[in-house]
């Protein structure tokens, strides 16, 4: 989901920043009302940046990363994960990939908008209802989320300065298939650690570090 530098015109980068900045600002107030959310946001950003750095490879006009979006979402909650995504991109850009900073807003929107769609749509029915979280549930969430990410990459490429072939975009999309299949296993392991009697819940700061229910806050 890291669009390669030079593919998007500066004017469109400015437009992306004009959309991303208010989106981030609109979700900041809960952090001031609940200080624990600030800690969860920082943890989400840190883990997200580590996930990206642990696995990344060139895939067509973009880079393929292990994002860990659903483990973060179910561990830390919606708002911390939503804000942790751009913060993690900023951290990665400052420390590891400075050339990616020019596309910070573009890459942030590519991750934030699909998460918002999943949270306000599919997750409300699958996670916050009466149904248990299963591998099938997580596959549905991951498929919807990564489908959104792939669509956002296609949107940015369609607005690019040069022509990017459909085949290149399709190659990027297909490269995410193994991630969609792998991430539910990582998520299930995370939820096992975060269960009511799990090892992570016994930590002194567990109540502040993790969401009380999957995806909340």
Backbone as CSV, one residue per row, in Angstrom:
resi,resn,N_x,N_y,N_z,CA_x,CA_y,CA_z,C_x,C_y,C_z
1,UNK,0.804,-1.196,0.000,0.000,0.000,0.000,0.848,1.261,0.000
2,UNK,2.164,1.121,-0.016,3.045,2.274,-0.170,3.167,2.604,-1.646
3,UNK,2.465,3.618,-2.115,2.566,4.028,-3.508,3.988,4.516,-3.771
4,UNK,4.572,4.065,-4.857,5.939,4.454,-5.174,6.042,5.964,-5.405
5,UNK,7.084,6.610,-4.866,7.270,8.056,-5.051,7.317,8.428,-6.530
6,UNK,6.685,9.576,-6.861,6.704,10.072,-8.228,5.490,9.702,-9.048
7,UNK,4.638,8.802,-8.542,3.476,8.365,-9.318,2.299,9.333,-9.210
8,UNK,2.260,10.142,-8.149,1.118,11.028,-7.925,1.577,12.479,-7.993
9,UNK,0.824,13.295,-8.703,1.165,14.701,-8.892,1.079,15.460,-7.567
10,UNK,1.940,16.483,-7.366,1.935,17.257,-6.120,0.574,17.840,-5.755
11,UNK,-0.191,18.293,-6.746,-1.508,18.873,-6.453,-2.439,17.837,-5.822
12,UNK,-2.333,16.597,-6.266,-3.174,15.536,-5.718,-2.687,15.097,-4.340
13,UNK,-1.390,15.222,-4.105,-0.864,14.963,-2.761,-1.405,15.996,-1.782
14,UNK,-1.509,17.241,-2.233,-2.070,18.306,-1.398,-3.528,18.028,-1.092
15,UNK,-4.267,17.554,-2.084,-5.673,17.199,-1.876,-5.803,16.078,-0.853
16,UNK,-4.928,15.071,-0.941,-4.958,13.967,0.022,-4.696,14.479,1.435
17,UNK,-3.743,15.399,1.571,-3.438,15.969,2.884,-4.623,16.764,3.420
18,UNK,-5.341,17.441,2.525,-6.495,18.244,2.931,-7.644,17.367,3.422
19,UNK,-7.676,16.121,2.982,-8.700,15.182,3.448,-8.238,14.453,4.702
20,UNK,-6.970,14.041,4.715,-6.460,13.236,5.829,-6.379,14.039,7.132
21,UNK,-5.941,15.288,7.055,-5.760,16.093,8.266,-7.067,16.272,9.048
22,UNK,-8.171,16.709,8.427,-9.429,16.820,9.184,-9.927,15.487,9.710
23,UNK,-9.664,14.415,8.959,-10.090,13.090,9.396,-9.394,12.698,10.694
24,UNK,-8.107,12.964,10.769,-7.353,12.687,11.988,-7.830,13.590,13.121
25,UNK,-7.964,14.875,12.838,-8.377,15.830,13.863,-9.754,15.494,14.425
26,UNK,-10.652,15.003,13.594,-12.009,14.683,14.037,-12.032,13.539,15.042
27,UNK,-11.002,12.694,15.031,-10.971,11.545,15.937,-10.042,11.753,17.137
28,UNK,-9.491,12.957,17.279,-8.610,13.240,18.410,-9.327,13.474,19.737
29,UNK,-10.522,14.106,19.771,-11.153,14.415,21.066,-11.259,13.268,22.055
30,UNK,-11.598,12.020,21.629,-11.681,10.935,22.611,-10.375,10.698,23.367
31,UNK,-9.240,11.019,22.755,-7.952,10.800,23.419,-7.789,11.717,24.626
32,UNK,-8.378,12.919,24.550,-8.278,13.858,25.666,-9.266,13.506,26.777
33,UNK,-10.356,12.829,26.403,-11.346,12.441,27.397,-10.957,11.144,28.103
34,UNK,-10.251,10.268,27.386,-9.828,8.982,27.959,-8.331,8.808,27.726
35,UNK,-7.504,9.162,28.683,-6.047,9.069,28.498,-5.556,7.680,28.098
36,UNK,-6.294,6.625,28.496,-5.883,5.269,28.128,-5.864,5.100,26.609
37,UNK,-6.731,5.846,25.908,-6.771,5.741,24.444,-5.490,6.283,23.815
38,UNK,-4.885,7.269,24.474,-3.619,7.809,23.970,-2.534,6.742,24.046
39,UNK,-2.484,6.013,25.160,-1.509,4.932,25.306,-1.758,3.853,24.256
40,UNK,-3.021,3.485,24.035,-3.339,2.464,23.041,-2.987,2.933,21.634
41,UNK,-3.161,4.218,21.369,-2.803,4.770,20.059,-1.307,4.656,19.823
42,UNK,-0.520,4.986,20.840,0.936,4.879,20.715,1.369,3.428,20.525
43,UNK,0.728,2.519,21.250,1.050,1.095,21.097,0.660,0.596,19.704
44,UNK,-0.517,1.018,19.233,-0.953,0.620,17.892,0.027,1.124,16.839
45,UNK,0.469,2.367,16.978,1.426,2.943,16.019,2.747,2.187,16.047
46,UNK,3.219,1.857,17.237,4.486,1.149,17.370,4.411,-0.241,16.750
47,UNK,3.377,-1.001,17.099,3.252,-2.355,16.561,3.020,-2.319,15.050
48,UNK,2.221,-1.360,14.581,1.968,-1.245,13.151,3.259,-0.964,12.385
49,UNK,4.066,-0.071,12.910,5.340,0.249,12.260,6.262,-0.972,12.256
50,UNK,6.286,-1.718,13.353,7.104,-2.928,13.418,6.608,-3.992,12.451
51,UNK,5.269,-4.137,12.342,4.701,-5.094,11.393,5.151,-4.769,9.974
52,UNK,5.042,-3.492,9.616,5.402,-3.085,8.256,6.877,-3.321,7.974
53,UNK,7.704,-3.009,8.966,9.140,-3.143,8.764,9.574,-4.607,8.750
54,UNK,8.819,-5.452,9.446,9.179,-6.865,9.526,9.002,-7.573,8.188
55,UNK,7.998,-7.132,7.409,7.770,-7.772,6.109,7.318,-6.733,5.106
56,UNK,8.119,-6.518,4.090,7.723,-5.634,2.989,8.482,-6.034,1.743
57,UNK,7.778,-5.948,0.616,8.383,-6.316,-0.657,7.701,-5.538,-1.775
58,UNK,8.442,-5.334,-2.838,7.906,-4.633,-3.999,6.850,-5.498,-4.668
59,UNK,5.705,-4.884,-4.986,4.627,-5.598,-5.665,3.971,-4.640,-6.648
60,UNK,4.411,-4.687,-7.893,3.848,-3.795,-8.900,4.178,-2.347,-8.601
61,UNK,3.188,-1.463,-8.672,3.428,-0.033,-8.461,3.470,0.374,-6.989
62,UNK,3.393,-0.580,-6.093,3.363,-0.273,-4.673,4.223,-1.280,-3.925
63,UNK,4.195,-1.184,-2.601,4.879,-2.166,-1.753,3.853,-2.976,-0.992
64,UNK,4.157,-4.229,-0.804,3.318,-5.131,-0.031,3.851,-5.186,1.398
65,UNK,2.958,-5.000,2.365,3.343,-5.041,3.779,2.419,-5.984,4.527
66,UNK,2.928,-6.552,5.601,2.041,-7.163,6.591,1.582,-6.030,7.497
67,UNK,0.292,-5.727,7.469,-0.234,-4.573,8.201,-0.688,-4.917,9.611
68,UNK,-1.221,-6.121,9.791,-1.736,-6.484,11.104,-2.914,-5.638,11.535
69,UNK,-3.721,-5.186,10.570,-4.808,-4.254,10.875,-5.837,-4.842,11.827
70,UNK,-6.281,-6.079,11.576,-7.305,-6.666,12.442,-6.779,-7.005,13.841
71,UNK,-5.550,-7.555,13.982,-5.031,-7.730,15.346,-4.977,-6.406,16.120
72,UNK,-4.573,-5.338,15.445,-4.517,-4.031,16.107,-5.921,-3.554,16.462
73,UNK,-6.832,-3.668,15.524,-8.203,-3.197,15.718,-8.880,-3.919,16.874
74,UNK,-8.718,-5.234,16.925,-9.371,-6.014,17.970,-8.643,-5.913,19.309
75,UNK,-7.365,-5.543,19.299,-6.603,-5.433,20.540,-6.742,-4.060,21.185
76,UNK,-6.641,-3.013,20.369,-6.581,-1.660,20.910,-7.857,-0.847,20.694
77,UNK,-8.718,-1.269,19.795,-9.950,-0.550,19.548,-9.888,0.278,18.278
78,UNK,-11.035,0.827,17.902,-11.164,1.525,16.634,-10.368,2.826,16.580
79,UNK,-10.618,3.728,17.516,-9.961,5.045,17.475,-8.442,4.924,17.607
80,UNK,-7.910,4.162,18.576,-6.447,4.022,18.647,-5.839,3.437,17.375
81,UNK,-6.518,2.464,16.759,-5.979,1.881,15.535,-6.076,2.868,14.383
82,UNK,-7.203,3.552,14.272,-7.383,4.526,13.192,-6.302,5.604,13.253
83,UNK,-6.004,6.102,14.437,-4.975,7.132,14.589,-3.569,6.529,14.589
84,UNK,-3.466,5.285,15.021,-2.153,4.638,15.039,-1.618,4.355,13.649
85,UNK,-2.515,4.205,12.672,-2.071,3.926,11.303,-1.245,5.081,10.722
86,UNK,-1.765,6.318,10.690,-0.933,7.410,10.172,0.273,7.706,11.049
87,UNK,0.100,7.537,12.369,1.230,7.769,13.262,2.326,6.731,13.019
88,UNK,1.941,5.491,12.780,2.913,4.451,12.479,3.612,4.692,11.146
89,UNK,2.858,5.184,10.154,3.462,5.536,8.871,4.471,6.669,9.036
90,UNK,4.109,7.634,9.871,5.028,8.744,10.146,6.286,8.238,10.835
91,UNK,6.122,7.364,11.806,7.268,6.799,12.520,8.162,6.025,11.570
92,UNK,7.549,5.197,10.727,8.353,4.415,9.790,9.089,5.321,8.808
93,UNK,8.404,6.390,8.362,9.032,7.320,7.440,10.201,8.054,8.066
94,UNK,10.051,8.465,9.308,11.118,9.208,9.988,12.323,8.329,10.296
95,UNK,12.073,7.067,10.621,13.151,6.183,11.082,13.727,5.319,9.964
96,UNK,12.834,4.769,9.109,13.292,3.767,8.152,13.194,4.196,6.689
97,UNK,12.096,4.830,6.303,11.826,5.091,4.888,11.485,6.569,4.659
98,UNK,12.467,7.473,4.745,12.157,8.905,4.589,11.550,9.266,3.250
99,UNK,11.832,8.492,2.197,11.279,8.795,0.877,9.763,8.620,0.833
100,UNK,9.203,7.873,1.799,7.757,7.637,1.820,6.976,8.784,2.459
101,UNK,7.658,9.713,3.099,6.960,10.791,3.798,6.146,11.659,2.853
102,UNK,6.591,11.775,1.594,5.868,12.606,0.634,4.463,12.046,0.371
103,UNK,4.288,10.741,0.560,2.992,10.099,0.349,2.312,9.747,1.672
104,UNK,2.668,10.428,2.733,2.103,10.104,4.056,0.576,10.189,4.053
105,UNK,0.026,11.265,3.514,-1.432,11.433,3.508,-2.101,10.398,2.625
106,UNK,-1.512,10.142,1.454,-2.065,9.153,0.525,-2.112,7.770,1.164
107,UNK,-0.991,7.351,1.728,-0.925,6.026,2.345,-1.802,5.937,3.590
108,UNK,-1.911,7.043,4.331,-2.775,7.060,5.512,-4.236,6.851,5.122
109,UNK,-4.691,7.575,4.100,-6.075,7.413,3.649,-6.323,6.017,3.106
110,UNK,-5.319,5.429,2.469,-5.468,4.080,1.924,-5.734,3.054,3.012
111,UNK,-5.291,3.345,4.235,-5.483,2.431,5.362,-6.650,2.838,6.253
112,UNK,-6.841,4.134,6.433,-7.860,4.620,7.361,-9.276,4.449,6.819
113,UNK,-9.497,4.796,5.561,-10.848,4.730,5.001,-11.393,3.296,4.969
114,UNK,-10.591,2.290,4.567,-11.113,0.917,4.655,-11.414,0.484,6.091
115,UNK,-10.593,0.927,7.056,-10.861,0.570,8.452,-12.172,1.189,8.919
116,UNK,-12.417,2.436,8.536,-13.675,3.087,8.909,-14.856,2.342,8.300
117,UNK,-14.725,1.935,7.056,-15.809,1.207,6.392,-16.079,-0.130,7.081
118,UNK,-15.012,-0.845,7.437,-15.172,-2.141,8.108,-15.775,-1.949,9.500
119,UNK,-15.293,-0.954,10.233,-15.767,-0.731,11.605,-17.249,-0.361,11.631
120,UNK,-17.650,0.548,10.769,-19.033,1.021,10.768,-19.977,0.108,10.000
121,UNK,-19.425,-0.880,9.319,-20.267,-1.791,8.554,-20.177,-3.222,9.034
122,UNK,-19.270,-3.978,8.458,-19.188,-5.413,8.702,-18.877,-5.762,10.154
123,UNK,-17.983,-5.013,10.794,-17.559,-5.367,12.151,-18.698,-5.227,13.157
124,UNK,-19.578,-4.281,12.932,-20.695,-4.100,13.869,-21.573,-5.348,13.910
125,UNK,-21.704,-6.005,12.792,-22.547,-7.202,12.724,-21.800,-8.449,13.171
126,UNK,-20.522,-8.555,12.790,-19.773,-9.785,13.039,-19.103,-9.828,14.407
127,UNK,-18.578,-8.679,14.847,-17.778,-8.657,16.066,-18.564,-8.139,17.255
128,UNK,-19.324,-7.063,17.053,-19.990,-6.425,18.181,-21.372,-6.984,18.459
129,UNK,-21.799,-7.975,17.694,-23.077,-8.613,17.940,-22.928,-9.815,18.836
130,UNK,-23.827,-10.752,18.670,-23.827,-11.944,19.518,-22.917,-13.044,18.979
131,UNK,-22.471,-12.903,17.730,-21.715,-13.982,17.099,-20.291,-14.052,17.626
132,UNK,-19.763,-15.252,17.844,-18.371,-15.388,18.294,-17.399,-15.060,17.172
133,UNK,-16.184,-14.648,17.545,-15.142,-14.363,16.570,-14.507,-15.685,16.157
134,UNK,-14.653,-16.035,14.902,-14.129,-17.295,14.380,-13.173,-17.002,13.225
135,UNK,-12.540,-18.061,12.716,-11.667,-17.897,11.549,-12.470,-17.350,10.370
136,UNK,-13.699,-17.835,10.192,-14.548,-17.349,9.110,-14.843,-15.863,9.278
137,UNK,-15.156,-15.462,10.504,-15.412,-14.052,10.788,-14.202,-13.200,10.432
138,UNK,-13.031,-13.647,10.864,-11.816,-12.874,10.626,-11.461,-12.831,9.145
139,UNK,-11.724,-13.937,8.431,-11.492,-13.930,6.984,-12.383,-12.904,6.300
140,UNK,-13.614,-12.791,6.769,-14.532,-11.809,6.199,-14.037,-10.392,6.475
141,UNK,-13.594,-10.152,7.704,-13.099,-8.824,8.055,-11.835,-8.480,7.275
142,UNK,-10.899,-9.431,7.220,-9.653,-9.181,6.508,-9.891,-8.996,5.016
143,UNK,-10.778,-9.819,4.448,-11.069,-9.695,3.020,-11.674,-8.337,2.703
144,UNK,-12.584,-7.891,3.555,-13.206,-6.584,3.344,-12.181,-5.469,3.506
145,UNK,-11.337,-5.578,4.529,-10.366,-4.513,4.773,-9.335,-4.434,3.649
146,UNK,-8.719,-5.572,3.322,-7.685,-5.552,2.290,-8.274,-5.272,0.907
147,UNK,-9.533,-5.677,0.699,-10.206,-5.289,-0.532,-10.312,-3.777,-0.631
148,UNK,-10.593,-3.122,0.509,-10.640,-1.665,0.537,-9.285,-1.034,0.280
149,UNK,-8.240,-1.618,0.868,-6.883,-1.104,0.650,-6.506,-1.207,-0.822
150,UNK,-6.797,-2.353,-1.419,-6.473,-2.567,-2.835,-7.244,-1.583,-3.709
151,UNK,-8.518,-1.355,-3.363,-9.318,-0.398,-4.127,-8.750,1.016,-3.996
152,UNK,-8.280,1.371,-2.796,-7.705,2.705,-2.594,-6.423,2.863,-3.409
153,UNK,-5.602,1.835,-3.459,-4.389,1.894,-4.268,-4.758,2.092,-5.741
154,UNK,-5.776,1.366,-6.205,-6.236,1.542,-7.572,-6.736,2.955,-7.828
155,UNK,-7.413,3.536,-6.836,-7.907,4.913,-6.961,-6.749,5.891,-7.127
156,UNK,-5.723,5.746,-6.279,-4.586,6.668,-6.364,-3.826,6.490,-7.675
157,UNK,-3.699,5.258,-8.121,-2.989,5.017,-9.377,-3.758,5.592,-10.563
158,UNK,-5.089,5.550,-10.481,-5.899,6.136,-11.548,-5.725,7.649,-11.611
159,UNK,-5.338,8.239,-10.468,-5.104,9.684,-10.424,-3.635,10.028,-10.638
160,UNK,-2.833,9.026,-10.964,-1.388,9.217,-11.058,-0.966,10.071,-12.232
161,UNK,0.318,10.465,-12.199,0.871,11.306,-13.255,1.069,10.513,-14.549
162,UNK,1.488,9.273,-14.430,1.717,8.442,-15.605,0.665,7.354,-15.687
163,UNK,0.809,6.491,-16.673,-0.121,5.389,-16.846,0.413,4.144,-16.143
164,UNK,-0.402,3.600,-15.263,-0.065,2.343,-14.604,-0.993,1.272,-15.147
165,UNK,-0.448,0.214,-15.672,-1.276,-0.795,-16.332,-2.149,-1.531,-15.317
166,UNK,-3.282,-1.990,-15.797,-4.184,-2.781,-14.957,-3.488,-4.041,-14.467
167,UNK,-2.610,-4.591,-15.300,-1.893,-5.811,-14.923,-0.987,-5.563,-13.716
168,UNK,-0.352,-4.392,-13.661,0.512,-4.062,-12.532,-0.300,-3.949,-11.248
169,UNK,-1.461,-3.301,-11.339,-2.333,-3.173,-10.169,-2.852,-4.550,-9.749
170,UNK,-3.201,-5.384,-10.730,-3.692,-6.735,-10.424,-2.603,-7.565,-9.748
171,UNK,-1.361,-7.367,-10.168,-0.248,-8.100,-9.539,-0.116,-7.701,-8.070
172,UNK,-0.285,-6.430,-7.796,-0.269,-5.958,-6.411,-1.431,-6.575,-5.630
173,UNK,-2.622,-6.590,-6.229,-3.807,-7.126,-5.553,-3.634,-8.606,-5.230
174,UNK,-3.138,-9.386,-6.183,-2.957,-10.825,-5.965,-1.903,-11.105,-4.900
175,UNK,-0.920,-10.208,-4.791,0.141,-10.414,-3.808,-0.391,-10.355,-2.384
176,UNK,-1.558,-9.721,-2.196,-2.115,-9.617,-0.848,-2.889,-10.869,-0.427
177,UNK,-3.164,-11.775,-1.354,-3.949,-12.967,-1.019,-3.349,-13.771,0.135
178,UNK,-2.026,-14.077,0.130,-1.463,-14.821,1.268,-1.610,-14.081,2.593
179,UNK,-1.533,-12.745,2.554,-1.679,-11.964,3.783,-3.086,-12.112,4.341
180,UNK,-4.087,-12.072,3.454,-5.481,-12.223,3.886,-5.704,-13.588,4.531
181,UNK,-5.003,-14.602,4.054,-5.146,-15.942,4.618,-4.357,-16.111,5.912
182,UNK,-3.218,-15.414,6.023,-2.355,-15.556,7.193,-2.833,-14.728,8.382
183,UNK,-3.311,-13.524,8.111,-3.601,-12.613,9.214,-4.652,-13.137,10.201
184,UNK,-5.721,-13.836,9.762,-6.665,-14.372,10.749,-6.014,-15.281,11.785
185,UNK,-4.986,-16.041,11.402,-4.288,-16.899,12.366,-3.550,-16.054,13.394
186,UNK,-2.929,-14.961,12.925,-2.262,-14.041,13.846,-3.286,-13.398,14.779
187,UNK,-4.439,-13.037,14.220,-5.487,-12.409,15.020,-6.024,-13.362,16.074
188,UNK,-6.259,-14.616,15.696,-6.748,-15.601,16.666,-5.747,-15.802,17.799
189,UNK,-4.458,-15.845,17.453,-3.441,-15.956,18.497,-3.446,-14.755,19.423
190,UNK,-3.645,-13.573,18.855,-3.708,-12.355,19.668,-4.913,-12.381,20.594
191,UNK,-6.073,-12.783,20.058,-7.278,-12.847,20.886,-7.138,-13.899,21.988
192,UNK,-6.416,-14.985,21.702,-6.177,-15.994,22.732,-5.357,-15.399,23.871
193,UNK,-4.369,-14.609,23.534,-3.553,-13.962,24.570,-4.349,-12.923,25.345
194,UNK,-5.372,-12.326,24.679,-6.148,-11.249,25.294,-7.446,-11.741,25.935
195,UNK,-7.680,-13.052,25.955,-8.899,-13.559,26.568,-8.934,-13.157,28.045
196,UNK,-10.096,-13.267,28.641,-10.295,-12.771,30.000,-9.277,-13.316,31.000
197,UNK,-8.918,-14.596,30.844,-7.949,-15.200,31.756,-6.587,-15.390,31.077
198,UNK,-6.362,-14.675,29.971,-5.130,-14.819,29.216,-3.946,-14.123,29.855
199,UNK,-2.736,-14.425,29.401,-1.525,-13.865,30.009,-1.424,-12.351,29.888
200,UNK,-1.896,-11.785,28.787,-1.780,-10.333,28.623,-2.731,-9.578,29.543
201,UNK,-3.872,-10.195,29.871,-4.831,-9.542,30.765,-4.322,-9.489,32.212
202,UNK,-3.286,-10.283,32.505,-2.763,-10.292,33.869,-1.714,-9.206,34.086
203,UNK,-1.304,-8.533,33.028,-0.315,-7.463,33.164,-0.887,-6.306,33.973
204,UNK,-0.044,-5.610,34.741,-0.533,-4.517,35.595,-1.288,-3.429,34.838
205,UNK,-0.853,-3.100,33.622,-1.476,-2.019,32.861,-2.399,-2.543,31.767
206,UNK,-2.859,-3.785,31.893,-3.663,-4.392,30.830,-4.921,-3.591,30.531
207,UNK,-5.586,-3.096,31.562,-6.834,-2.349,31.358,-6.604,-1.076,30.562
208,UNK,-5.412,-0.469,30.721,-5.104,0.744,29.981,-4.566,0.450,28.581
209,UNK,-3.897,-0.685,28.434,-3.228,-1.002,27.167,-4.148,-1.616,26.120
210,UNK,-5.180,-2.335,26.562,-5.998,-3.075,25.613,-7.470,-2.711,25.754
211,UNK,-8.183,-2.783,24.629,-9.611,-2.497,24.639,-10.339,-3.580,25.445
212,UNK,-11.357,-3.190,26.239,-12.079,-4.181,27.044,-12.848,-5.179,26.197
213,UNK,-13.316,-4.739,24.997,-13.999,-5.605,24.054,-13.409,-5.389,22.678
214,UNK,-13.421,-6.409,21.828,-12.818,-6.283,20.505,-13.316,-5.079,19.723
215,UNK,-12.385,-4.258,19.277,-12.724,-3.150,18.392,-13.346,-1.950,19.051
216,UNK,-13.634,-1.995,20.332,-14.282,-0.867,20.989,-13.333,0.299,21.149
217,UNK,-13.892,1.495,21.174,-13.155,2.748,21.406,-12.151,3.044,20.313
